[in-house]
């Protein structure tokens, strides 16, 4: 073995690459990017060791063995380079499973390595030159060149894209330096190591020596711009210096790099499920943290809603600390979260204040508690999700807290209020909102309280909202609040009777109250009448489950209010929804075949009886050649309904049909239920002509 000047560039490249790999690994052995860079440096060193033996050995056999060793380095170099670039530019997150990424990157290298070690297709042999032995390429070398060029080109493209579009200046500088470090050996060495050998010319290979410049650019990137995305030592230092229950660390790309056990317990995750995920996986507004931090190094008391694994929301306040490098570039953010569900001191004070407001007068004692029970029971009947139930419960409990600012003289006045006194009364929702503002976790509660005195027709206060502009929770609370007020005594009146309550609720349909919610509310009241949580000891309310003819007509008439076209469209939509729901339930009970038989028989009977309605896969349709007005609509539908009842009962029995029909109409609320039970089934004259213009 003889060392010559030709060996010097190779030896320099080996030493630089080995030193650089050791340095990067020492800086942070737990960081994936550092480990990937170390592997890349080792691959270059393996390539260099094989080349060094070929430069110095006098034996052709030894040179051929050294070439096979060298091939391990230069064959896997493109794969390790691309893997490193994927990690640096965060493109590895495009792959949901890591083994897929490894397969796509390393399988081509495995293929060419097998060719190199076991066949002469990649390297046929070696030949003696003035600088030592060099490889004689085989027929597969062109394929290897394509693989090399493709992987290097993709790496350069990703780095160039990062230079142009990434929001982090630090990452842009890193990508720019590494791009130069890749291009120098690639452009300089591709002539001597790729193109000339393909043409049959062999010159001293420069690519390996030029990889030393790659190392220099990498070292500069590390020392000047901190190649590590977020140094774990730095993170550990921050964690130790921060007193917190729940902690999350995110990098400059807003991805989670660390969480502590308390945060995992709070959200119900395992650590491996969160690491590498975007911060949006656990926070509703993923941009909120970066917006809150901005240019500040520390932000305290930042409110956010965390998302637990079970999809529930966790209200927290964050104390944020921004981590920066020596150049001032953001490395990441440490967030310390405090679970607001445990910080209930202020809420306890506010709740006590609400109870004090209730207790100011015996006529309103317990009002908020009764309204809360009413809201919760009704909302559960509507199928409201557990998170919203918590919001509604808090809103109902605190809805009248703003009355603390109203004088006793106005609040308990026996006579009518003047305009100035009414203005004072109307301020209490806004006063309540101001009282609750210091509690950021009540952000969803405050709009419900602020708008629970809005009216469906827009004539309410404080904002004059109408229809769906009013929050759903506020529309529910308005019903429960008015209902309890009707059944409670006041300084100026006794409690209303059950008949009076029913009439007041019905009169408010579409004006004071949401008509759909009101219908469902009345249905719920009648279901609860015998056991209702707000029933007084004298039992005055127990008769509400019974309903008079006048009350039935009143509620149905309210359903039919409006101009003729509006009422016709409303009835058609109701009939179609019930028909569809009825057939969906029939399918569950009897299967598709029986439903198809019922539908066919019904359509045959409908044609014989000249009915304008027919069914199409359970959907109610009107024949194309028929124009029907409001006067005929109910008559024709009754005819269709009786045919439907008869044909269905013939197959499944009358009792089962009645049960399915009851379930279908109850979903529409009390007014529609009465329309069917009192006017369709009993064949009464529908009160259209009395109210429709």
Secondary structure, 3 states (H helix, E strand, C coil): CCCCHHHHHHHHHHHHHHHHHHHHHHHCCCCHHHHHHHHHHHHHHHHHHHHHHHHHCCCHHHHHHHHHHHHHHHHHHHHHHHHHHHHHHCHHHHCCCHHHHHHHHHHHHHHHHHHHHHCCCCEEEEEEECCEEEEEECCCHHHHHHHHHHHHHHHHHHHHHHHHHCCCHHHHHHHHHHHHHHHHHHHHHHHHHHHHHHHCCCCCCCHHHHHHHHHHHHHHHHHHHCCCCCCHHHHHHHHHHCCCCEEEEEECCCEEEEECHHHHHHHCCCHHHHCCCEHHHCECCCCHHHHHHCCCCEEEEEEEEEECCCCCEEEEEEEEEEEECCCCCEEEEEEEEEECCCCCHHHHHHHHHHHHHHHCCHHHCCHHHHHHHHHHHHHHHHCCCHHHHHHHHHHHHHCCHHHHHCCHHHHCCCCCCCHHHHHHHHCHHHHHHHHHCCCHHHHHHHHHHHCCCCCCCCCCCCCCCCHHHCCHHHHHHHHHHHHHHHHCCECCECCCCHHHHHHHHHHCECCCECHHHHHHHHHHHHHHCCCCCCCCCCCCCHHHHCCCHHHHHHHHHHHCCCCHHHHHHHHHHHHHHHHHHHHHHHHHHHCHHHHHHHHHHHHHHHHHCCCCEEEECCEEEECCCCCCCHHHHHHHHHHHHHHHHHHHHHHHCHHHHHHHHHHHHHCCCHHHHHHHHHHHCCCCCCCHHHHCC
